[in-house]
Amino acid sequence: MGLFDIFRNKKQQPEKALKTFDGTSIFYHEDDFRQVEIVPSDNLSILVAESEKVDTFAKEHFDGSGFTDIDVRNDKNKTKLNQWRIDPNDLEKILGSLGLDRIPNVLTGYGQNYREHHKDCVAFGNDDCAVYYNFKDNVVEHIWFTNHWSMDRERLAKSLHELGKQWNLLLQDWNLTITVDLKDKGSIDQYLNTYDKE
């Protein structure tokens, strides 16, 4: 059981897109940042060990209705995505195939009212689901998803597989504590099918 397994059935909906800046913006709750993330394959053994640690921690600290403590993941010794030097334009060619609107104005925060602009961040999505990436100096720093189970399954699987083939990447789902090799189409399909059992 992953740390957030208890919330899997809730499938919380992101807040509606807000009208700010010079166009539409989209909001993600700060707790969703990198909760389902794309990472370099060099991190496989570290991610597997960290997933086991999260599962153990969750079992030890679940009191039947909630958790008695929180676990903060450690990024030390991990290969960072920015080391892959992915150009945002190259990434967008793949993300654009998801058939979702590109939204250049991203907000984050928590609760009903606290919002702040996530600078240098772009989303492809809508009110129900999105993929985000942020960048610095024209290099992608992080890629993450919210409510990706609501995306078109075939397009999502194809895009994830393309990411894996292009840059040798993994998907790490911290909600389920699952690591997926994105070069392996069968593993992607198996992972996405886990949400059919919800």
C-alpha positions as CSV (number, residue, x, y, z in Angstrom):
1,M,0.0,0.0,0.0
2,G,1.5,3.4,-1.1
3,L,1.4,6.4,1.1
4,F,-1.5,7.8,-0.9
5,D,-3.3,4.6,-1.6
6,I,-6.1,5.6,0.8
7,F,-7.0,8.5,-1.6
8,R,-6.9,6.5,-4.8
9,N,-10.7,6.0,-4.9
10,K,-11.5,9.6,-4.3
11,K,-10.0,10.7,-7.7
12,Q,-10.1,14.3,-6.7
13,Q,-10.9,16.7,-9.5
14,P,-8.6,19.7,-10.2
15,E,-10.2,23.1,-9.8
16,K,-11.7,24.7,-12.9
17,A,-9.3,26.6,-15.2
18,L,-9.1,30.3,-14.1
19,K,-9.2,33.4,-16.3
20,T,-6.1,35.4,-15.5
21,F,-3.0,36.9,-17.3
22,D,-3.7,37.2,-21.1
23,G,-5.6,33.9,-21.4
24,T,-6.7,30.8,-19.7
25,S,-4.7,29.4,-16.8
26,I,-4.8,26.1,-15.0
27,F,-4.4,25.2,-11.4
28,Y,-2.7,22.2,-9.7
29,H,-2.7,21.6,-6.0
30,E,0.8,21.8,-4.6
31,D,0.5,18.2,-3.2
32,D,0.3,17.0,-6.8
33,F,3.7,18.4,-7.8
34,R,5.8,15.4,-9.0
35,Q,3.4,12.9,-7.4
36,V,3.3,11.1,-10.8
37,E,6.6,12.1,-12.5
38,I,8.8,11.3,-15.4
39,V,12.4,10.6,-14.4
40,P,15.7,9.4,-16.0
41,S,16.1,5.6,-16.1
42,D,19.4,5.9,-14.2
43,N,17.3,6.2,-11.1
44,L,15.6,2.7,-11.3
45,S,17.2,1.0,-8.3
46,I,16.9,4.2,-6.2
47,L,13.2,4.5,-7.1
48,V,12.5,0.8,-6.3
49,A,14.2,1.1,-2.9
50,E,12.4,4.4,-2.2
51,S,9.0,2.9,-3.1
52,E,9.6,0.0,-0.7
53,K,10.5,2.6,2.0
54,V,7.3,4.6,1.3
55,D,5.2,1.4,1.5
56,T,6.7,0.4,4.8
57,F,6.3,3.9,6.2
58,A,2.7,4.0,5.1
59,K,1.9,0.6,6.8
60,E,3.6,1.7,10.0
61,H,1.9,5.1,10.2
62,F,-1.6,4.3,9.0
63,D,-4.1,4.4,11.9
64,G,-7.2,3.3,10.0
65,S,-8.4,6.6,8.8
66,G,-5.3,8.6,8.2
67,F,-1.5,8.8,8.6
68,T,0.2,9.7,11.9
69,D,3.3,11.1,10.2
70,I,4.6,12.2,6.8
71,D,7.5,10.9,4.8
72,V,9.6,13.3,2.7
73,R,11.2,11.8,-0.4
74,N,14.9,12.2,-0.8
75,D,16.2,13.4,-4.2
76,K,19.9,13.1,-3.2
77,N,22.0,10.9,-5.5
78,K,19.3,10.8,-8.1
79,T,20.0,11.8,-11.7
80,K,18.0,14.9,-12.4
81,L,15.9,15.3,-15.5
82,N,17.6,18.5,-16.4
83,Q,20.8,16.5,-16.9
84,W,19.1,15.0,-20.0
85,R,19.1,18.5,-21.5
86,I,15.6,18.0,-23.0
87,D,14.5,21.0,-25.1
88,P,10.9,22.2,-24.3
89,N,10.2,22.3,-28.1
90,D,11.1,18.7,-28.5
91,L,9.0,17.7,-25.5
92,E,6.0,19.7,-26.7
93,K,6.1,17.7,-30.0
94,I,5.3,14.6,-28.0
95,L,2.9,16.2,-25.4
96,G,1.0,17.9,-28.2
97,S,0.0,14.4,-29.5
98,L,-2.2,14.0,-26.4
99,G,-4.8,16.2,-28.0
100,L,-5.0,18.5,-25.0
101,D,-4.9,22.3,-25.0
102,R,-1.6,23.9,-24.3
103,I,-1.9,26.3,-21.3
104,P,1.1,28.6,-20.7
105,N,-0.3,30.1,-17.5
106,V,0.0,27.7,-14.6
107,L,-1.1,28.4,-11.0
108,T,-0.4,26.3,-7.9
109,G,-1.3,26.6,-4.3
110,Y,-3.7,25.0,-1.8
111,G,-7.1,25.4,-0.2
112,Q,-9.9,27.4,-1.8
113,N,-8.1,30.7,-2.2
114,Y,-4.3,30.5,-2.1
115,R,-2.8,30.7,-5.6
116,E,0.5,31.7,-7.0
117,H,1.9,31.7,-10.5
118,H,4.3,28.8,-11.3
119,K,6.7,30.6,-13.5
120,D,8.4,28.9,-16.4
121,C,5.8,26.1,-16.4
122,V,3.5,24.9,-19.2
123,A,0.5,22.5,-19.0
124,F,-1.2,20.4,-21.6
125,G,-4.7,19.6,-20.2
126,N,-8.1,20.7,-19.2
127,D,-10.2,20.8,-16.1
128,D,-10.0,17.0,-15.6
129,C,-6.4,16.1,-16.3
130,A,-3.1,17.6,-17.3
131,V,0.6,17.0,-17.9
132,Y,2.9,19.8,-16.7
133,Y,6.6,20.6,-17.3
134,N,8.7,23.4,-15.9
135,F,12.0,24.6,-17.4
136,K,15.0,26.8,-16.8
137,D,17.4,28.2,-19.4
138,N,15.5,26.3,-22.2
139,V,16.0,22.9,-20.5
140,V,13.1,20.8,-19.0
141,E,13.5,20.4,-15.3
142,H,10.5,18.3,-14.3
143,I,7.5,16.6,-16.0
144,W,4.5,15.5,-14.0
145,F,0.8,14.5,-14.3
146,T,-2.4,15.1,-12.5
147,N,-5.4,12.8,-13.0
148,H,-3.8,11.1,-16.0
149,W,-6.2,8.2,-15.8
150,S,-8.8,10.6,-17.3
151,M,-6.7,11.1,-20.5
152,D,-7.3,9.2,-23.7
153,R,-5.7,5.9,-22.9
154,E,-4.3,5.2,-26.4
155,R,-2.8,8.6,-26.9
156,L,-1.4,8.6,-23.3
157,A,0.3,5.2,-23.8
158,K,1.7,6.3,-27.2
159,S,3.1,9.5,-25.7
160,L,4.6,7.8,-22.7
161,H,6.2,5.2,-24.9
162,E,7.6,8.0,-27.2
163,L,9.1,9.7,-24.1
164,G,10.8,6.4,-23.1
165,K,12.2,5.7,-26.5
166,Q,13.4,9.3,-27.1
167,W,15.1,9.9,-23.8
168,N,15.2,6.5,-21.9
169,L,12.8,7.7,-19.2
170,L,10.7,6.1,-16.4
171,L,7.3,7.0,-14.9
172,Q,7.3,7.0,-11.1
173,D,3.8,6.9,-9.6
174,W,4.3,7.7,-5.9
175,N,0.5,7.3,-5.3
176,L,0.8,3.6,-6.2
177,T,4.6,3.3,-5.6
178,I,5.0,1.9,-9.1
179,T,7.9,2.4,-11.4
180,V,7.3,2.0,-15.2
181,D,9.9,1.6,-17.9
182,L,8.6,3.8,-20.7
183,K,10.6,2.0,-23.3
184,D,8.4,-1.1,-22.6
185,K,4.9,-0.6,-24.2
186,G,3.6,-3.7,-22.4
187,S,4.6,-2.2,-19.0
188,I,2.9,1.0,-19.9
189,D,-0.4,-0.8,-20.8
190,Q,-0.2,-2.9,-17.6
191,Y,0.3,0.2,-15.5
192,L,-2.6,2.2,-17.1
193,N,-4.9,-0.8,-16.7
194,T,-4.4,-0.6,-12.9
195,Y,-6.8,2.4,-13.0
196,D,-9.5,0.3,-14.6
197,K,-9.7,-1.6,-11.3
198,E,-10.7,1.5,-9.4
